[in-house]
Amino acid sequence: MKDERIYLSLSQESGFEEEYIQKALKSNWITSGGPNVDEFENELQRYFENENFVVASNSGTSAIHLALILLDVKAGDEVICQSMTFSASANPILYQNACPIFVDSEIDTWNICPENLEIAIKDRIKKGKKPKAIIAVHLYGMPYKVDDVHLIADKYGIPIIEDSAEALGSTYKGKKCGSFGFFGILSFNGNKIITTSSGGALITNSDEIKKKAIFYATQSKDIAVHYQHSEIGYNYRMSNICAGVGLGQIKTLESNINLRQANHLFYKKIFQEVENAKLFENINNVFFSNYWLNAILLETEEIKESLRLTFEKANIESRPLWKPMHLQPIFKECPYYGNKISEELFKKGLCLPSGSNLTNTDKSRIKEVIINFFK
Ligand SMILES: *Cc1c(COP(=O)(O)O)cnc(C)c1O
């Protein structure tokens, strides 16, 4: 009999979700918005020590789109985006008919490279357009170089949209990821550290902006008895049922973070013994990754692919790193600033199973594959 498949990262129920879903059903709040949504937002605001305002949306992607709309990004505007990321970071730029400008990664955090960021900004200004926003990503939960990146953004007066979709629970200098940018973004998709089945959040430090975000997310209804609209509206609000799932899930956020740290230690132990593979880690204690996903760098693309296939034979999922956006057919016309860091990472990097629900049996199977492969 074939062993059960081990996945990269699956959602896992906390057991508390049902109560909130029942409450929504019984009170007939089976719609977008509602008491669970308000409560979920309050819980998230509490998580951010009530220093931020949170808007729950129906996905992380829609939260990024809302951030661009609120920053008044329009057709023909330019928006800088980290090239190495999931396409959801960049697609909303196209929704606004704006132009993505991609920037390479640096080798320490695999995130946006401060030097290339400044080169890109200077060159775009020289070419006649100052970028309207910068989308920086905490990839796999690893904080980007917040101080360096924000210093440059501030120098040129460009707001940062902090894509923290993978980094709920991560910190930089002890401060929570999601709270650094002009906007922060979270995702509660099924594979993230906690889920609402599908959902996201926009984080801002202004109550005024929160109200405006909700206005856009609920079809931009003007104040009137009838339905009246003077701006484009969107159906981007989180559903009350999904928020119920989120309220159940948020109770396990801390324990999920601990489980992911334990997974990382499991890999650390293994890869200490392996010379030809390097585990992706915090470079120092300024950075605290939630280790949403663990990843390794192999010596060559061939070894990476061979390891991936070996995992596959054991029915264990592993996956290459995000393919940089400047290499994607859909974005091939977009300007790119950088060297070959993200391309090299893409060639040699592999993500390993890192779910909060990995069992000891799963870990033994994973370890066996790795040990035998490198023997
Ligand atoms: C998951 C993810 C998103 C999008 O979130 P959804 O909720 O799936 O729309 C955006 N950026 C990154 C880096 C992600 O991993």
Ligand as a Chemical Component Dictionary entry (heavy atoms), coordinates in Angstrom:
data_LIG
# 
_chem_comp.id                   LIG 
_chem_comp.type                 NON-POLYMER 
_chem_comp.pdbx_formal_charge   0 
_chem_comp.three_letter_code    LIG 
# 
loop_
_chem_comp_atom.comp_id 
_chem_comp_atom.atom_id 
_chem_comp_atom.alt_atom_id 
_chem_comp_atom.type_symbol 
_chem_comp_atom.charge 
_chem_comp_atom.model_Cartn_x 
_chem_comp_atom.model_Cartn_y 
_chem_comp_atom.model_Cartn_z 
_chem_comp_atom.pdbx_ordinal 
LIG C1 C1 C 0 -1.101 33.780 -0.635 1  
LIG C2 C2 C 0 -0.405 34.998 -1.079 2  
LIG C3 C3 C 0 -1.087 36.119 -1.576 3  
LIG C4 C4 C 0 -2.536 36.134 -1.912 4  
LIG O1 O1 O 0 -3.413 35.762 -0.969 5  
LIG P1 P1 P 0 -4.827 35.100 -1.361 6  
LIG O2 O2 O 0 -5.555 35.151 -0.072 7  
LIG O3 O3 O 0 -4.549 33.726 -1.841 8  
LIG O4 O4 O 0 -5.457 35.958 -2.404 9  
LIG C5 C5 C 0 -0.358 37.258 -1.857 10 
LIG N1 N1 N 0 0.969  37.296 -1.719 11 
LIG C6 C6 C 0 1.664  36.233 -1.293 12 
LIG C7 C7 C 0 3.145  36.356 -1.154 13 
LIG C8 C8 C 0 1.006  35.044 -0.988 14 
LIG O5 O5 O 0 1.710  33.979 -0.593 15 
# 
loop_
_chem_comp_bond.comp_id 
_chem_comp_bond.atom_id_1 
_chem_comp_bond.atom_id_2 
_chem_comp_bond.value_order 
_chem_comp_bond.pdbx_ordinal 
LIG C1 C2 SING 1  
LIG C2 C3 SING 2  
LIG C2 C8 DOUB 3  
LIG C3 C4 SING 4  
LIG C3 C5 DOUB 5  
LIG C4 O1 SING 6  
LIG O1 P1 SING 7  
LIG P1 O2 DOUB 8  
LIG P1 O3 SING 9  
LIG P1 O4 SING 10 
LIG C5 N1 SING 11 
LIG N1 C6 DOUB 12 
LIG C6 C7 SING 13 
LIG C6 C8 SING 14 
LIG C8 O5 SING 15 
# 
